[in-house]
Amino acid sequence: MKKKKNTNRLAGFVLLVVSVAAFAIYAYLLLTTEFGVIVLKLTVLGAVATLLAVLGWIGYTIVTAPASG
């Protein structure tokens, strides 16, 4: 059981490091390069696509759910 705990801690540490590094790269690209507008547009596009995909998934689940009662 101890090995599983160490593996979980390592995975958590890797996620922490990757997320901080990704934020640093994102901030650098957004604020200090000429690609800032493109990065912002891609970010908004990704956020809208994710939201609409979730809404579509919910709609699909409702449509394909077996009739109750």
N, C-alpha and C positions, 0 to 999 in steps of 0.2 A: 504493500500500500504506500510505502514511503516513496518508491520510484514514481508512482503516479502523481504524487504531490509535487515532486521536483519537476516533473515534466510539465505540469500545469503552471508552475511558477515560471519556468523558462518560456513557455508559450506566452504568458502574460507580459513578461519582460520584453520579448520580441515585439509583441503588439504595441507596447508603450513606445519603444524606440522607433519603430516604423511610423507610428502616427505622428510623433514629434518631428521626425525627419521629413515626412510628407508635408506637414504644415509649414516647415521652414522653406522647403522648395516651392510650395504654392505661394507663400508670401513673397519670396524673392521674385518669382516669375510675375506675380501680380503687380508688385510695387516698384521694381527696379529695372525691368526690361521693357523693350518696346512691344512685347507680346501681352501686355497687361489687359488690353481690351479683348483680345482673343481668349485669354484665360478666363476672364469674367463671363464672356458669352458662352463658353463651353461649360462653365460651372452652372450657369442659369439653365442652359439646355439640359444638363444632366439632372438637375434638381426637378425640373418640370417633367422630364421623361420618367423619372422615378415615381413622382406623385401620380402621374397618369397611368403608369403601369400598375401601381397598387390599386387605384380606383378600378381599372379594367379587370384586375384579378378578383376584386370584391364583386363586381358585376357578373363576371363569369361564374363565380361560386354560387351566387344567388340564382342565376338562370339555370344552372345544371343541378341544383340541389333537388333531392327527391321531395315530392309533395308531402307535406305533413298533414295528418288528420284525415 
